[in-house]
Amino acid sequence: MDKLIPDPPTTSPYRPSPFFTILPDIGTENLLAHACESLASASVMTSDLATYLDGSQRNTALAIAQIIMLAELAVNQALDNVDPQE
């Protein structure tokens, strides 16, 4: 009896959706500044949400807020590296 051998999967190059695309000519400093502002907003939203939660859900929200804060610190340091404010 002949065995059916499936065709190998076709591999096409990955093409991200252009729906949310960042233009490649936007400068690193602008990208970092936007990331910093986004992280600051996420931090505030998460902290505000934590006030409405109790127990382990509150702890989880506060842990997420801390992770966001650490990412914000890293982005701020990257901004300082790109454009030192001395």
PDB file of N, CA, C and O in Angstrom:
ATOM      1  N   MET A   1       0.853  -1.173   0.000  1.00  0.00           N
ATOM      2  CA  MET A   1       0.000   0.000   0.000  1.00  0.00           C
ATOM      3  C   MET A   1       0.899   1.237   0.000  1.00  0.00           C
ATOM      4  O   MET A   1       1.868   1.305   0.756  1.00  0.00           O
ATOM      5  N   ASP A   2       0.586   2.177  -0.819  1.00  0.00           N
ATOM      6  CA  ASP A   2       1.371   3.409  -0.895  1.00  0.00           C
ATOM      7  C   ASP A   2       1.031   4.305   0.288  1.00  0.00           C
ATOM      8  O   ASP A   2      -0.129   4.470   0.666  1.00  0.00           O
ATOM      9  N   LYS A   3       2.082   4.872   0.855  1.00  0.00           N
ATOM     10  CA  LYS A   3       1.873   5.828   1.947  1.00  0.00           C
ATOM     11  C   LYS A   3       1.721   7.215   1.363  1.00  0.00           C
ATOM     12  O   LYS A   3       2.419   7.589   0.420  1.00  0.00           O
ATOM     13  N   LEU A   4       0.824   7.953   1.919  1.00  0.00           N
ATOM     14  CA  LEU A   4       0.652   9.335   1.472  1.00  0.00           C
ATOM     15  C   LEU A   4       1.657  10.211   2.197  1.00  0.00           C
ATOM     16  O   LEU A   4       1.709  10.239   3.426  1.00  0.00           O
ATOM     17  N   ILE A   5       2.433  10.905   1.438  1.00  0.00           N
ATOM     18  CA  ILE A   5       3.423  11.818   2.013  1.00  0.00           C
ATOM     19  C   ILE A   5       2.937  13.235   1.754  1.00  0.00           C
ATOM     20  O   ILE A   5       2.758  13.636   0.604  1.00  0.00           O
ATOM     21  N   PRO A   6       2.726  13.989   2.821  1.00  0.00           N
ATOM     22  CA  PRO A   6       2.225  15.355   2.617  1.00  0.00           C
ATOM     23  C   PRO A   6       3.276  16.224   1.947  1.00  0.00           C
ATOM     24  O   PRO A   6       4.479  16.019   2.110  1.00  0.00           O
ATOM     25  N   ASP A   7       2.795  17.184   1.202  1.00  0.00           N
ATOM     26  CA  ASP A   7       3.696  18.154   0.585  1.00  0.00           C
ATOM     27  C   ASP A   7       4.356  18.987   1.682  1.00  0.00           C
ATOM     28  O   ASP A   7       3.726  19.291   2.695  1.00  0.00           O
ATOM     29  N   PRO A   8       5.625  19.357   1.483  1.00  0.00           N
ATOM     30  CA  PRO A   8       6.267  20.210   2.492  1.00  0.00           C
ATOM     31  C   PRO A   8       5.558  21.570   2.546  1.00  0.00           C
ATOM     32  O   PRO A   8       5.066  22.066   1.532  1.00  0.00           O
ATOM     33  N   PRO A   9       5.516  22.153   3.731  1.00  0.00           N
ATOM     34  CA  PRO A   9       4.840  23.456   3.842  1.00  0.00           C
ATOM     35  C   PRO A   9       5.586  24.504   3.013  1.00  0.00           C
ATOM     36  O   PRO A   9       6.816  24.519   2.947  1.00  0.00           O
ATOM     37  N   THR A  10       4.819  25.351   2.403  1.00  0.00           N
ATOM     38  CA  THR A  10       5.442  26.435   1.637  1.00  0.00           C
ATOM     39  C   THR A  10       5.906  27.508   2.605  1.00  0.00           C
ATOM     40  O   THR A  10       5.210  27.844   3.563  1.00  0.00           O
ATOM     41  N   THR A  11       7.054  28.024   2.351  1.00  0.00           N
ATOM     42  CA  THR A  11       7.582  29.079   3.212  1.00  0.00           C
ATOM     43  C   THR A  11       7.642  30.366   2.411  1.00  0.00           C
ATOM     44  O   THR A  11       8.397  30.495   1.447  1.00  0.00           O
ATOM     45  N   SER A  12       6.852  31.280   2.828  1.00  0.00           N
ATOM     46  CA  SER A  12       6.881  32.599   2.196  1.00  0.00           C
ATOM     47  C   SER A  12       7.468  33.573   3.201  1.00  0.00           C
ATOM     48  O   SER A  12       7.350  33.368   4.409  1.00  0.00           O
ATOM     49  N   PRO A  13       8.092  34.619   2.717  1.00  0.00           N
ATOM     50  CA  PRO A  13       8.693  35.577   3.651  1.00  0.00           C
ATOM     51  C   PRO A  13       7.622  36.216   4.539  1.00  0.00           C
ATOM     52  O   PRO A  13       6.501  36.480   4.105  1.00  0.00           O
ATOM     53  N   TYR A  14       8.005  36.452   5.789  1.00  0.00           N
ATOM     54  CA  TYR A  14       7.079  37.072   6.738  1.00  0.00           C
ATOM     55  C   TYR A  14       6.835  38.518   6.342  1.00  0.00           C
ATOM     56  O   TYR A  14       7.774  39.285   6.131  1.00  0.00           O
ATOM     57  N   ARG A  15       5.593  38.870   6.246  1.00  0.00           N
ATOM     58  CA  ARG A  15       5.225  40.246   5.918  1.00  0.00           C
ATOM     59  C   ARG A  15       4.265  40.739   6.993  1.00  0.00           C
ATOM     60  O   ARG A  15       3.100  40.341   7.016  1.00  0.00           O
ATOM     61  N   PRO A  16       4.745  41.604   7.883  1.00  0.00           N
ATOM     62  CA  PRO A  16       3.841  42.092   8.933  1.00  0.00           C
ATOM     63  C   PRO A  16       2.728  42.946   8.335  1.00  0.00           C
ATOM     64  O   PRO A  16       2.882  43.558   7.278  1.00  0.00           O
ATOM     65  N   SER A  17       1.639  42.965   9.024  1.00  0.00           N
ATOM     66  CA  SER A  17       0.516  43.795   8.583  1.00  0.00           C
ATOM     67  C   SER A  17       0.914  45.268   8.637  1.00  0.00           C
ATOM     68  O   SER A  17       1.501  45.713   9.624  1.00  0.00           O
ATOM     69  N   PRO A  18       0.603  46.023   7.592  1.00  0.00           N
ATOM     70  CA  PRO A  18       0.944  47.451   7.607  1.00  0.00           C
ATOM     71  C   PRO A  18      -0.026  48.287   8.440  1.00  0.00           C
ATOM     72  O   PRO A  18       0.102  49.510   8.503  1.00  0.00           O
ATOM     73  N   PHE A  19      -0.996  47.628   9.081  1.00  0.00           N
ATOM     74  CA  PHE A  19      -2.000  48.356   9.845  1.00  0.00           C
ATOM     75  C   PHE A  19      -1.365  49.211  10.939  1.00  0.00           C
ATOM     76  O   PHE A  19      -1.703  50.386  11.083  1.00  0.00           O
ATOM     77  N   PHE A  20      -0.453  48.631  11.704  1.00  0.00           N
ATOM     78  CA  PHE A  20       0.268  49.353  12.742  1.00  0.00           C
ATOM     79  C   PHE A  20       1.751  49.294  12.406  1.00  0.00           C
ATOM     80  O   PHE A  20       2.480  48.448  12.922  1.00  0.00           O
ATOM     81  N   THR A  21       2.180  50.178  11.557  1.00  0.00           N
ATOM     82  CA  THR A  21       3.559  50.176  11.100  1.00  0.00           C
ATOM     83  C   THR A  21       4.244  51.463  11.528  1.00  0.00           C
ATOM     84  O   THR A  21       3.695  52.556  11.388  1.00  0.00           O
ATOM     85  N   ILE A  22       5.457  51.312  12.055  1.00  0.00           N
ATOM     86  CA  ILE A  22       6.268  52.479  12.393  1.00  0.00           C
ATOM     87  C   ILE A  22       7.180  52.742  11.210  1.00  0.00           C
ATOM     88  O   ILE A  22       7.874  51.843  10.735  1.00  0.00           O
ATOM     89  N   LEU A  23       7.174  53.951  10.749  1.00  0.00           N
ATOM     90  CA  LEU A  23       7.997  54.302   9.597  1.00  0.00           C
ATOM     91  C   LEU A  23       9.472  54.115   9.933  1.00  0.00           C
ATOM     92  O   LEU A  23       9.912  54.485  11.022  1.00  0.00           O
ATOM     93  N   PRO A  24      10.234  53.547   9.011  1.00  0.00           N
ATOM     94  CA  PRO A  24      11.641  53.249   9.308  1.00  0.00           C
ATOM     95  C   PRO A  24      12.526  54.475   9.471  1.00  0.00           C
ATOM     96  O   PRO A  24      13.626  54.365  10.013  1.00  0.00           O
ATOM     97  N   ASP A  25      12.078  55.635   9.019  1.00  0.00           N
ATOM     98  CA  ASP A  25      12.927  56.823   9.124  1.00  0.00           C
ATOM     99  C   ASP A  25      12.701  57.623  10.406  1.00  0.00           C
ATOM    100  O   ASP A  25      13.269  58.704  10.561  1.00  0.00           O
ATOM    101  N   ILE A  26      11.885  57.111  11.322  1.00  0.00           N
ATOM    102  CA  ILE A  26      11.688  57.797  12.601  1.00  0.00           C
ATOM    103  C   ILE A  26      12.929  57.553  13.455  1.00  0.00           C
ATOM    104  O   ILE A  26      13.398  56.421  13.576  1.00  0.00           O
ATOM    105  N   GLY A  27      13.449  58.612  14.037  1.00  0.00           N
ATOM    106  CA  GLY A  27      14.692  58.533  14.799  1.00  0.00           C
ATOM    107  C   GLY A  27      14.556  57.762  16.105  1.00  0.00           C
ATOM    108  O   GLY A  27      13.478  57.657  16.690  1.00  0.00           O
ATOM    109  N   THR A  28      15.682  57.232  16.532  1.00  0.00           N
ATOM    110  CA  THR A  28      15.736  56.447  17.761  1.00  0.00           C
ATOM    111  C   THR A  28      15.271  57.259  18.963  1.00  0.00           C
ATOM    112  O   THR A  28      14.526  56.751  19.801  1.00  0.00           O
ATOM    113  N   GLU A  29      15.699  58.507  19.056  1.00  0.00           N
ATOM    114  CA  GLU A  29      15.299  59.337  20.198  1.00  0.00           C
ATOM    115  C   GLU A  29      13.784  59.518  20.248  1.00  0.00           C
ATOM    116  O   GLU A  29      13.188  59.448  21.323  1.00  0.00           O
ATOM    117  N   ASN A  30      13.158  59.750  19.093  1.00  0.00           N
ATOM    118  CA  ASN A  30      11.700  59.898  19.060  1.00  0.00           C
ATOM    119  C   ASN A  30      10.995  58.599  19.438  1.00  0.00           C
ATOM    120  O   ASN A  30       9.992  58.618  20.152  1.00  0.00           O
ATOM    121  N   LEU A  31      11.519  57.474  18.960  1.00  0.00           N
ATOM    122  CA  LEU A  31      10.916  56.187  19.309  1.00  0.00           C
ATOM    123  C   LEU A  31      11.018  55.919  20.807  1.00  0.00           C
ATOM    124  O   LEU A  31      10.063  55.455  21.430  1.00  0.00           O
ATOM    125  N   LEU A  32      12.186  56.214  21.381  1.00  0.00           N
ATOM    126  CA  LEU A  32      12.374  56.003  22.819  1.00  0.00           C
ATOM    127  C   LEU A  32      11.488  56.938  23.636  1.00  0.00           C
ATOM    128  O   LEU A  32      10.926  56.529  24.651  1.00  0.00           O
ATOM    129  N   ALA A  33      11.360  58.188  23.202  1.00  0.00           N
ATOM    130  CA  ALA A  33      10.506  59.135  23.921  1.00  0.00           C
ATOM    131  C   ALA A  33       9.058  58.658  23.905  1.00  0.00           C
ATOM    132  O   ALA A  33       8.365  58.731  24.920  1.00  0.00           O
ATOM    133  N   HIS A  34       8.603  58.169  22.754  1.00  0.00           N
ATOM    134  CA  HIS A  34       7.232  57.666  22.663  1.00  0.00           C
ATOM    135  C   HIS A  34       7.055  56.424  23.547  1.00  0.00           C
ATOM    136  O   HIS A  34       6.039  56.283  24.228  1.00  0.00           O
ATOM    137  N   ALA A  35       8.040  55.535  23.534  1.00  0.00           N
ATOM    138  CA  ALA A  35       7.973  54.342  24.378  1.00  0.00           C
ATOM    139  C   ALA A  35       7.918  54.727  25.852  1.00  0.00           C
ATOM    140  O   ALA A  35       7.169  54.133  26.627  1.00  0.00           O
ATOM    141  N   CYS A  36       8.709  55.721  26.234  1.00  0.00           N
ATOM    142  CA  CYS A  36       8.719  56.179  27.625  1.00  0.00           C
ATOM    143  C   CYS A  36       7.350  56.710  28.032  1.00  0.00           C
ATOM    144  O   CYS A  36       6.852  56.390  29.112  1.00  0.00           O
ATOM    145  N   GLU A  37       6.739  57.523  27.166  1.00  0.00           N
ATOM    146  CA  GLU A  37       5.413  58.073  27.465  1.00  0.00           C
ATOM    147  C   GLU A  37       4.362  56.961  27.539  1.00  0.00           C
ATOM    148  O   GLU A  37       3.475  56.998  28.391  1.00  0.00           O
ATOM    149  N   SER A  38       4.463  55.986  26.655  1.00  0.00           N
ATOM    150  CA  SER A  38       3.512  54.868  26.669  1.00  0.00           C
ATOM    151  C   SER A  38       3.654  54.054  27.950  1.00  0.00           C
ATOM    152  O   SER A  38       2.658  53.664  28.559  1.00  0.00           O
ATOM    153  N   LEU A  39       4.899  53.801  28.356  1.00  0.00           N
ATOM    154  CA  LEU A  39       5.126  53.049  29.592  1.00  0.00           C
ATOM    155  C   LEU A  39       4.641  53.826  30.808  1.00  0.00           C
ATOM    156  O   LEU A  39       4.086  53.236  31.734  1.00  0.00           O
ATOM    157  N   ALA A  40       4.842  55.139  30.819  1.00  0.00           N
ATOM    158  CA  ALA A  40       4.357  55.960  31.935  1.00  0.00           C
ATOM    159  C   ALA A  40       2.830  55.883  32.024  1.00  0.00           C
ATOM    160  O   ALA A  40       2.274  55.780  33.117  1.00  0.00           O
ATOM    161  N   SER A  41       2.159  55.933  30.881  1.00  0.00           N
ATOM    162  CA  SER A  41       0.697  55.821  30.872  1.00  0.00           C
ATOM    163  C   SER A  41       0.252  54.446  31.350  1.00  0.00           C
ATOM    164  O   SER A  41      -0.693  54.335  32.131  1.00  0.00           O
ATOM    165  N   ALA A  42       0.927  53.398  30.885  1.00  0.00           N
ATOM    166  CA  ALA A  42       0.580  52.042  31.310  1.00  0.00           C
ATOM    167  C   ALA A  42       0.787  51.873  32.812  1.00  0.00           C
ATOM    168  O   ALA A  42       0.010  51.187  33.477  1.00  0.00           O
ATOM    169  N   SER A  43       1.829  52.494  33.339  1.00  0.00           N
ATOM    170  CA  SER A  43       2.100  52.419  34.776  1.00  0.00           C
ATOM    171  C   SER A  43       0.968  53.048  35.577  1.00  0.00           C
ATOM    172  O   SER A  43       0.501  52.472  36.560  1.00  0.00           O
ATOM    173  N   VAL A  44       0.531  54.223  35.158  1.00  0.00           N
ATOM    174  CA  VAL A  44      -0.564  54.910  35.849  1.00  0.00           C
ATOM    175  C   VAL A  44      -1.848  54.087  35.767  1.00  0.00           C
ATOM    176  O   VAL A  44      -2.552  53.932  36.764  1.00  0.00           O
ATOM    177  N   MET A  45      -2.155  53.558  34.575  1.00  0.00           N
ATOM    178  CA  MET A  45      -3.382  52.771  34.418  1.00  0.00           C
ATOM    179  C   MET A  45      -3.361  51.520  35.284  1.00  0.00           C
ATOM    180  O   MET A  45      -4.372  51.166  35.891  1.00  0.00           O
ATOM    181  N   THR A  46      -2.213  50.848  35.344  1.00  0.00           N
ATOM    182  CA  THR A  46      -2.107  49.630  36.135  1.00  0.00           C
ATOM    183  C   THR A  46      -2.213  49.928  37.625  1.00  0.00           C
ATOM    184  O   THR A  46      -2.865  49.193  38.367  1.00  0.00           O
ATOM    185  N   SER A  47      -1.573  51.004  38.056  1.00  0.00           N
ATOM    186  CA  SER A  47      -1.659  51.388  39.469  1.00  0.00           C
ATOM    187  C   SER A  47      -3.085  51.770  39.847  1.00  0.00           C
ATOM    188  O   SER A  47      -3.567  51.412  40.922  1.00  0.00           O
ATOM    189  N   ASP A  48      -3.760  52.502  38.955  1.00  0.00           N
ATOM    190  CA  ASP A  48      -5.158  52.860  39.205  1.00  0.00           C
ATOM    191  C   ASP A  48      -6.036  51.615  39.276  1.00  0.00           C
ATOM    192  O   ASP A  48      -6.908  51.516  40.140  1.00  0.00           O
ATOM    193  N   LEU A  49      -5.810  50.675  38.379  1.00  0.00           N
ATOM    194  CA  LEU A  49      -6.581  49.438  38.382  1.00  0.00           C
ATOM    195  C   LEU A  49      -6.374  48.668  39.679  1.00  0.00           C
ATOM    196  O   LEU A  49      -7.318  48.091  40.219  1.00  0.00           O
ATOM    197  N   ALA A  50      -5.148  48.657  40.177  1.00  0.00           N
ATOM    198  CA  ALA A  50      -4.834  47.907  41.401  1.00  0.00           C
ATOM    199  C   ALA A  50      -5.643  48.399  42.584  1.00  0.00           C
ATOM    200  O   ALA A  50      -5.911  47.623  43.501  1.00  0.00           O
ATOM    201  N   THR A  51      -6.042  49.670  42.592  1.00  0.00           N
ATOM    202  CA  THR A  51      -6.824  50.193  43.719  1.00  0.00           C
ATOM    203  C   THR A  51      -8.210  49.554  43.798  1.00  0.00           C
ATOM    204  O   THR A  51      -8.838  49.560  44.857  1.00  0.00           O
ATOM    205  N   TYR A  52      -8.688  49.002  42.677  1.00  0.00           N
ATOM    206  CA  TYR A  52     -10.017  48.384  42.650  1.00  0.00           C
ATOM    207  C   TYR A  52      -9.969  46.870  42.861  1.00  0.00           C
ATOM    208  O   TYR A  52     -11.006  46.206  42.839  1.00  0.00           O
ATOM    209  N   LEU A  53      -8.785  46.332  43.062  1.00  0.00           N
ATOM    210  CA  LEU A  53      -8.635  44.886  43.192  1.00  0.00           C
ATOM    211  C   LEU A  53      -8.245  44.505  44.609  1.00  0.00           C
ATOM    212  O   LEU A  53      -7.769  45.336  45.382  1.00  0.00           O
ATOM    213  N   ASP A  54      -8.450  43.249  44.936  1.00  0.00           N
ATOM    214  CA  ASP A  54      -8.080  42.727  46.247  1.00  0.00           C
ATOM    215  C   ASP A  54      -7.250  41.460  46.079  1.00  0.00           C
ATOM    216  O   ASP A  54      -7.284  40.807  45.036  1.00  0.00           O
ATOM    217  N   GLY A  55      -6.518  41.136  47.114  1.00  0.00           N
ATOM    218  CA  GLY A  55      -5.815  39.865  47.193  1.00  0.00           C
ATOM    219  C   GLY A  55      -4.800  39.640  46.091  1.00  0.00           C
ATOM    220  O   GLY A  55      -4.025  40.531  45.745  1.00  0.00           O
ATOM    221  N   SER A  56      -4.819  38.430  45.547  1.00  0.00           N
ATOM    222  CA  SER A  56      -3.810  38.056  44.559  1.00  0.00           C
ATOM    223  C   SER A  56      -3.952  38.846  43.260  1.00  0.00           C
ATOM    224  O   SER A  56      -2.962  39.080  42.568  1.00  0.00           O
ATOM    225  N   GLN A  57      -5.176  39.257  42.924  1.00  0.00           N
ATOM    226  CA  GLN A  57      -5.357  40.076  41.720  1.00  0.00           C
ATOM    227  C   GLN A  57      -4.675  41.436  41.882  1.00  0.00           C
ATOM    228  O   GLN A  57      -4.066  41.954  40.946  1.00  0.00           O
ATOM    229  N   ARG A  58      -4.787  41.999  43.071  1.00  0.00           N
ATOM    230  CA  ARG A  58      -4.101  43.276  43.346  1.00  0.00           C
ATOM    231  C   ARG A  58      -2.586  43.086  43.280  1.00  0.00           C
ATOM    232  O   ARG A  58      -1.876  43.911  42.703  1.00  0.00           O
ATOM    233  N   ASN A  59      -2.100  42.008  43.866  1.00  0.00           N
ATOM    234  CA  ASN A  59      -0.665  41.731  43.833  1.00  0.00           C
ATOM    235  C   ASN A  59      -0.169  41.565  42.395  1.00  0.00           C
ATOM    236  O   ASN A  59       0.914  42.035  42.045  1.00  0.00           O
ATOM    237  N   THR A  60      -0.963  40.900  41.578  1.00  0.00           N
ATOM    238  CA  THR A  60      -0.591  40.715  40.172  1.00  0.00           C
ATOM    239  C   THR A  60      -0.533  42.057  39.447  1.00  0.00           C
ATOM    240  O   THR A  60       0.410  42.320  38.701  1.00  0.00           O
ATOM    241  N   ALA A  61      -1.531  42.901  39.661  1.00  0.00           N
ATOM    242  CA  ALA A  61      -1.543  44.220  39.015  1.00  0.00           C
ATOM    243  C   ALA A  61      -0.350  45.062  39.470  1.00  0.00           C
ATOM    244  O   ALA A  61       0.254  45.767  38.662  1.00  0.00           O
ATOM    245  N   LEU A  62      -0.011  44.993  40.748  1.00  0.00           N
ATOM    246  CA  LEU A  62       1.136  45.750  41.248  1.00  0.00           C
ATOM    247  C   LEU A  62       2.450  45.196  40.708  1.00  0.00           C
ATOM    248  O   LEU A  62       3.392  45.950  40.463  1.00  0.00           O
ATOM    249  N   ALA A  63       2.515  43.885  40.522  1.00  0.00           N
ATOM    250  CA  ALA A  63       3.710  43.287  39.924  1.00  0.00           C
ATOM    251  C   ALA A  63       3.862  43.736  38.472  1.00  0.00           C
ATOM    252  O   ALA A  63       4.970  44.028  38.022  1.00  0.00           O
ATOM    253  N   ILE A  64       2.752  43.791  37.744  1.00  0.00           N
ATOM    254  CA  ILE A  64       2.794  44.285  36.364  1.00  0.00           C
ATOM    255  C   ILE A  64       3.241  45.740  36.347  1.00  0.00           C
ATOM    256  O   ILE A  64       4.039  46.135  35.497  1.00  0.00           O
ATOM    257  N   ALA A  65       2.730  46.539  37.284  1.00  0.00           N
ATOM    258  CA  ALA A  65       3.139  47.946  37.376  1.00  0.00           C
ATOM    259  C   ALA A  65       4.633  48.056  37.630  1.00  0.00           C
ATOM    260  O   ALA A  65       5.290  48.945  37.089  1.00  0.00           O
ATOM    261  N   GLN A  66       5.176  47.165  38.445  1.00  0.00           N
ATOM    262  CA  GLN A  66       6.611  47.205  38.730  1.00  0.00           C
ATOM    263  C   GLN A  66       7.423  46.833  37.489  1.00  0.00           C
ATOM    264  O   GLN A  66       8.456  47.446  37.220  1.00  0.00           O
ATOM    265  N   ILE A  67       6.969  45.850  36.742  1.00  0.00           N
ATOM    266  CA  ILE A  67       7.656  45.474  35.507  1.00  0.00           C
ATOM    267  C   ILE A  67       7.634  46.632  34.514  1.00  0.00           C
ATOM    268  O   ILE A  67       8.632  46.902  33.847  1.00  0.00           O
ATOM    269  N   ILE A  68       6.503  47.311  34.418  1.00  0.00           N
ATOM    270  CA  ILE A  68       6.398  48.478  33.544  1.00  0.00           C
ATOM    271  C   ILE A  68       7.370  49.561  33.999  1.00  0.00           C
ATOM    272  O   ILE A  68       8.036  50.188  33.175  1.00  0.00           O
ATOM    273  N   MET A  69       7.452  49.782  35.316  1.00  0.00           N
ATOM    274  CA  MET A  69       8.360  50.795  35.838  1.00  0.00           C
ATOM    275  C   MET A  69       9.809  50.458  35.498  1.00  0.00           C
ATOM    276  O   MET A  69      10.578  51.347  35.133  1.00  0.00           O
ATOM    277  N   LEU A  70      10.190  49.188  35.613  1.00  0.00           N
ATOM    278  CA  LEU A  70      11.553  48.781  35.275  1.00  0.00           C
ATOM    279  C   LEU A  70      11.835  49.001  33.786  1.00  0.00           C
ATOM    280  O   LEU A  70      12.927  49.433  33.419  1.00  0.00           O
ATOM    281  N   ALA A  71      10.853  48.704  32.930  1.00  0.00           N
ATOM    282  CA  ALA A  71      11.018  48.963  31.497  1.00  0.00           C
ATOM    283  C   ALA A  71      11.143  50.461  31.235  1.00  0.00           C
ATOM    284  O   ALA A  71      11.927  50.882  30.384  1.00  0.00           O
ATOM    285  N   GLU A  72      10.376  51.259  31.960  1.00  0.00           N
ATOM    286  CA  GLU A  72      10.449  52.713  31.814  1.00  0.00           C
ATOM    287  C   GLU A  72      11.831  53.228  32.222  1.00  0.00           C
ATOM    288  O   GLU A  72      12.381  54.114  31.566  1.00  0.00           O
ATOM    289  N   LEU A  73      12.389  52.683  33.291  1.00  0.00           N
ATOM    290  CA  LEU A  73      13.742  53.073  33.704  1.00  0.00           C
ATOM    291  C   LEU A  73      14.765  52.722  32.627  1.00  0.00           C
ATOM    292  O   LEU A  73      15.675  53.506  32.357  1.00  0.00           O
ATOM    293  N   ALA A  74      14.620  51.552  32.014  1.00  0.00           N
ATOM    294  CA  ALA A  74      15.545  51.143  30.957  1.00  0.00           C
ATOM    295  C   ALA A  74      15.424  52.061  29.745  1.00  0.00           C
ATOM    296  O   ALA A  74      16.434  52.445  29.155  1.00  0.00           O
ATOM    297  N   VAL A  75      14.208  52.412  29.373  1.00  0.00           N
ATOM    298  CA  VAL A  75      14.009  53.315  28.234  1.00  0.00           C
ATOM    299  C   VAL A  75      14.563  54.700  28.556  1.00  0.00           C
ATOM    300  O   VAL A  75      15.173  55.336  27.696  1.00  0.00           O
ATOM    301  N   ASN A  76      14.358  55.172  29.776  1.00  0.00           N
ATOM    302  CA  ASN A  76      14.920  56.472  30.167  1.00  0.00           C
ATOM    303  C   ASN A  76      16.441  56.462  30.089  1.00  0.00           C
ATOM    304  O   ASN A  76      17.044  57.440  29.647  1.00  0.00           O
ATOM    305  N   GLN A  77      17.065  55.370  30.513  1.00  0.00           N
ATOM    306  CA  GLN A  77      18.518  55.271  30.424  1.00  0.00           C
ATOM    307  C   GLN A  77      18.965  55.249  28.968  1.00  0.00           C
ATOM    308  O   GLN A  77      19.966  55.872  28.613  1.00  0.00           O
ATOM    309  N   ALA A  78      18.232  54.541  28.132  1.00  0.00           N
ATOM    310  CA  ALA A  78      18.552  54.517  26.695  1.00  0.00           C
ATOM    311  C   ALA A  78      18.429  55.916  26.102  1.00  0.00           C
ATOM    312  O   ALA A  78      19.254  56.314  25.280  1.00  0.00           O
ATOM    313  N   LEU A  79      17.407  56.664  26.511  1.00  0.00           N
ATOM    314  CA  LEU A  79      17.253  58.060  26.050  1.00  0.00           C
ATOM    315  C   LEU A  79      18.459  58.898  26.493  1.00  0.00           C
ATOM    316  O   LEU A  79      18.993  59.683  25.710  1.00  0.00           O
ATOM    317  N   ASP A  80      18.880  58.730  27.740  1.00  0.00           N
ATOM    318  CA  ASP A  80      20.055  59.461  28.232  1.00  0.00           C
ATOM    319  C   ASP A  80      21.303  59.075  27.451  1.00  0.00           C
ATOM    320  O   ASP A  80      22.162  59.922  27.207  1.00  0.00           O
ATOM    321  N   ASN A  81      21.417  57.815  27.056  1.00  0.00           N
ATOM    322  CA  ASN A  81      22.564  57.373  26.267  1.00  0.00           C
ATOM    323  C   ASN A  81      22.557  57.992  24.885  1.00  0.00           C
ATOM    324  O   ASN A  81      23.607  58.349  24.351  1.00  0.00           O
ATOM    325  N   VAL A  82      21.350  58.121  24.295  1.00  0.00           N
ATOM    326  CA  VAL A  82      21.228  58.698  22.956  1.00  0.00           C
ATOM    327  C   VAL A  82      21.463  60.193  22.974  1.00  0.00           C
ATOM    328  O   VAL A  82      22.124  60.736  22.089  1.00  0.00           O
ATOM    329  N   ASP A  83      20.917  60.862  23.987  1.00  0.00           N
ATOM    330  CA  ASP A  83      21.015  62.326  24.060  1.00  0.00           C
ATOM    331  C   ASP A  83      21.263  62.732  25.506  1.00  0.00           C
ATOM    332  O   ASP A  83      20.319  63.079  26.216  1.00  0.00           O
ATOM    333  N   PRO A  84      22.529  62.696  25.962  1.00  0.00           N
ATOM    334  CA  PRO A  84      22.820  63.069  27.354  1.00  0.00           C
ATOM    335  C   PRO A  84      22.390  64.510  27.642  1.00  0.00           C
ATOM    336  O   PRO A  84      22.658  65.413  26.850  1.00  0.00           O
ATOM    337  N   GLN A  85      21.733  64.713  28.761  1.00  0.00           N
ATOM    338  CA  GLN A  85      21.263  66.051  29.160  1.00  0.00           C
ATOM    339  C   GLN A  85      22.208  66.632  30.205  1.00  0.00           C
ATOM    340  O   GLN A  85      21.857  66.719  31.382  1.00  0.00           O
ATOM    341  N   GLU A  86      23.382  67.020  29.787  1.00  0.00           N
ATOM    342  CA  GLU A  86      24.387  67.556  30.728  1.00  0.00           C
ATOM    343  C   GLU A  86      24.439  69.046  30.674  1.00  0.00           C
ATOM    344  O   GLU A  86      25.224  69.663  31.394  1.00  0.00           O
TER     345      GLU A  86
END
